[in-house]
Amino acid sequence: MKSNIFGESKQDTENLVEFEFNNIIINLDLENCKSSKEELLDKIENAYKNRNFMYEKIAEKLVEIKNKYWQDEENDKILTKEEFIANMKLLYLIVNSKEVYMELDDGDMFSGHRIHGYFDWNLNLKKADF
């Protein structure tokens, strides 16, 4: 399968299409999915194009937790939402029959825990955690 953004898929089976783009793993999870590969590809390309919006939603949810409960005693600087976003790095972007999921490196804000964002297909944040 080919994407206008991600190029040629590195894996394309009945239940999974996988791309690797700029060191990010992009997956279309078709297991138990009634949508077509093309529909899921459209959803994940849209999510990728709007990833900065998604980062903002995750940061709005987690920056207060970082500042309140995860302060480093040596470096007790309060992070702004923008600084929080700058510390994140996208690792995985996955779409399935129910949602869009992104997994991000936390830039050591949460002691190396990964940040997880769960969005509906319209990119409304359902849940963010680490």
N, C-alpha and C positions, 0 to 999 in steps of 0.2 A: 504494500500500500504506500502511496506517496502523499505527503503533506506539503502544502505551499510554504509552510513555516519550517517544519522539522525535517523535510527531505524524505528520503526513502526509509521505510521501516526496517529495523534490523531483525524483527521477528513478526510473523503474520500467520496466526493459526485461527482456528474457528472461534476460540474463546479469548484470545489475547493478541493485540497489536502493540508492539513496543518500538519506540523511537529513542534514540539518544541524541540530544541536541545541547551543545554548550555545556557538557558534563551534567546534564539533567536527564533523568530517566522519565520518559513520557509513556504512560500506558493507557490503552483502551481496554477495559475489562468487560468482555462480552458475556461472561458466564451468567446464566439466568437473565439475560437481557433481551428484550423484545425490539430494541432499537437497532438500527443498522450500524455497520462500521462507519459509514459516511456521516451519520447523524452524531455519533460519539466523537468522531474526528472534528466535526464542526464545533461541538461543545468544548473540547479541550483546546482547540485553537483559539476560541473566544476567551477561555480562561487564561491562556498564556498572554494574549494581547492585553488582558485586563488584570494581570498579576499585581501591578502596583496598587490598584484598588483593593485587591484581596489582601495584600500586605498591610494596608492601612486598617482594614477591618480586624485583622489578627492583632495588630499593635494596639488598637483601641481597647481590645479585650484584655491583653496581657501586660501592657506597660505598667499599669498600676500595681499588678501583682509583683512584677519585677522590682519596682521601686519600693514597695512596702515590705516584701518578705524575702527578697533575694539580694539584699545589699551586701556587697563585699566590704568587710571592715576596713581594708586598706584603701579601697576606692569607693567611697560612699556617695559618689555623684549620682544625682537623680537624672535618669534618662528622659529625654523628650521622646515623643512618638517618632519623630524623624530619625533620631539617633538609634532608637530601637529597631526601626526598619533597616537602617544601614548595617546593622549587625547581622541581619538574617541573610541566608543564602539558600536559594531554592535547590532542592535535591531531587524531589519526585513530584510529578503531577500526574494524577490518575483520575479517570472518569469511569463511572460504572452506571448501572441502571438507575441509581438513586441519587448520586452526588458527584461532586468534584472534590478531590482530596489533594492537599498539598502538604509536603513534608519539607521542613527547612532546617538547616543547621542553625543553631541558636547563637553562634558567635560567642559562646561561653557565658551568655547572660544567665542561663539556668544550669550552670556547671556541666555543660556538654550534652544536656538533654535535647532531643530534637523537638521542634515545634510542629504541631499538627493543626491544620485548618480544614474544616469540613464545611462545604458550601452546597447549597442546592444548585440545580442547573441554571438558575437565574443569577447565581453568584451572591446570594444572600448568605451571610455567615450563619451556620447552624451551631458550630462549636469550635472553640480553639483551646488547645491545651499543650502541655509539654511533658 
